């Protein structure tokens, strides 16, 4: 049985065919990369004097827009690290019209995120059906005490003001359905108000 030559090592291509490699070719390629890197000028960012230019979608910290939160608990249930703590209570809302039924709604008491446990997966932001959680590129919130990494609702609200604005829509794209529905409702309301003002102005002119 013949042995392969020690000067050539058999390898296979992605298609499965065997090919021969020259001894020392890997070393030569590595040295070539080293030489190319040595000829380039290295740039060191002087942090913290010079802040890094982070992309707008960086995952730094999570901000809470409390007005949109309905205490559905979906973010806390889907969190793989169980680092979101939510407390709430129910309140009775009087009927909107006479003779209607009273309704109950959830009122948020506590919303906290423990960033010492958070792995920044973004699942809570993705599953929130009411857009109450947002990514902020801010990352400078290190603490000497691990307990201070649990940010309560007030702190999470402060992070909301560092959330960048969403990118502009494509000029050729269709108008979002939500905006179209809101504009249609506003037009109907304006037309109804104009009709009421015209009816109220009619009797006054006739009386004069």
N, C-alpha and C positions, 0 to 999 in steps of 0.2 A: 504494500500500500504506500503510495507516494505521499509525502508531506508537502505542504505549500512552502514556497521559498520564504526564508525569514526576512528577505528584503521587501516583500510585498505582502500587505495585509488585505484579505478579501473583505469587502463590504457590499452592501446591497443598496440599490437605488430605490426611490419611492415606488417604482413599478415592479420591484422584486428581482430585477436582474443584478447579477454580481458585477462589481467593479473593483478595480485595484487602486489602492491609495499609496502614494509615495511616502516613505518614512520621513518624518520631520516636517511634513506639510502643515500639520496642525500648529507646530511651533512657529513656523514661518508666518502663518496667518495671524497668530497671536502677536508676534513682534510687529507685524504691519499695522495692526490696530493700535499698539502702543506708540509707534512712531507717529501715526496720524494724530493721536491725542496729544503727544508732546509738542507738536508744532502749533497747537491751538492755544489761544490765550484764555486762561482760566479767570472766571468772573465770580467773585465772592460778594454776596449780598450782606451788607453790614446791618444785620438785624440785631436789636430792635430799632436802631436809628433809621434804617430804611425798611419800610413796610413792604412785604411781598405783594406782587400784583396777582391776586387770586381771581380765578374765574367767577362769574356771578353765581354759578350753581354749586359753589363749594359747600361741603357739609361741615359747617363749623359748629353752630348751636341751633337749637330749635326754639322758635318764637311761637307764642300763643295769642291768637286773636279771639279773645274771650267772648265777644258778642256773637260769634258764629258757632260756639260750642253748645251742643244740645244735650250733653252728658249721655251720649249713646253708649259710651264705654267701649266702643269698637277698637280704639287705639290701644287701650289697656289690655284688652283680650288678645289682640294680635301681636303684642310686643313679645318677642322671644326671650327677652331678658327680664321681663316683669319689673321694669324700672319706672313705670308710670303709675302714679297714685292719684285716684280721683275719689272725692267724697261729694255727696249731693243730698238734697232733701226735696220733697214734693210740696208744692203749693197749689192751692185751689184758685183757679182763675174764674172770675164771674162771667156769666154768659155775655156774648157780644151783642145780642139783641134781646129785647124783652120776651120772656117765655122760653128762652133757650136753656140748654143744659150747661151746668158748670163743667169746666175742664180742669185737669191737673197737669202741671208741667214740672219738669225737673229744674232745680236751681243749683248751680255750681257752688260748692263750698270750698273745695280744695282741688287744685290741679298742680301736680309737682312731677318733675322728671329728675331722676337720679343719674347724673352724667358720669358718675364713677362706675355705673353698671352698663350704661348705654353703649352699644357697639355701632351706632350711627348707620344702621341699615336703612333707615328711612321708611320702614313699613308703616309706622304710625301716620306719617304724612300722606302716604299713598292711599291708605284705607279710609282716611277721614272723609266722609261724604259731604261735609259742609264747609270745607276749606278753613279750618280753624288752626291748623298747624303749618308752619312754613320753615324752610331752611334759611339760615342767616350765615354769611361767610365769616362772621366774627369767631375767632378762635382763642382769644386771649382772656381766658377766665380760669386759669389755674389757681388752685387754692392750697394753702399749707395744711388745712384741716379737711379731711375727706367728707365730713358732714356738710361742709359748705358747698359741695358740688351738687347737692339736692336743691334745685331751683324751684321755688314756689311760684304761684300764679302771677304775683306782682313782678318778679324777676323775669319770668317768661314773657310777660307783657312788654317789658322794657326792650327785650331782644327784638320785638316786632318792628321797632323803628329802625333797625339795622338791616331789615330784609330788603334786598334790591327790588326795584320795579320789574314787572314781567317784561319780556322782550316784546317789541312792537309786532303787531300782526302783519302778515303779508298783505300788501295793498290789494292784490288780486283775489284774496280769499273771501269766502262768503261771510256775511255778518253772523255772529253767534246767535243762536236761537233765543238765548236768554235776553240779549239786548233788543232783538227784534220784538219779542213779546212785551218787554218793558216799554218800548217806544209806542207800541200799539195801544197798550193800556193807558199810557199818558195822553195819547191823542184822544181816546174815548172820554177820559176824564175832563180834558180841556173842552171838548165839544159839549159835554153835559153841563159844565159850569157856564159856558157861553149861552147855552139855551136857557138855563135858569135865570141868568142875568137879563136876558132879553125879555123873558116873560115877566119878570118883576118890574122892568122898566116900562113895559107896555101899559099896565093899569095906571101908573103914576102919570104918564103923558096924557092918557084919556081923562083923568080927573082934573088935570090942569086946564 
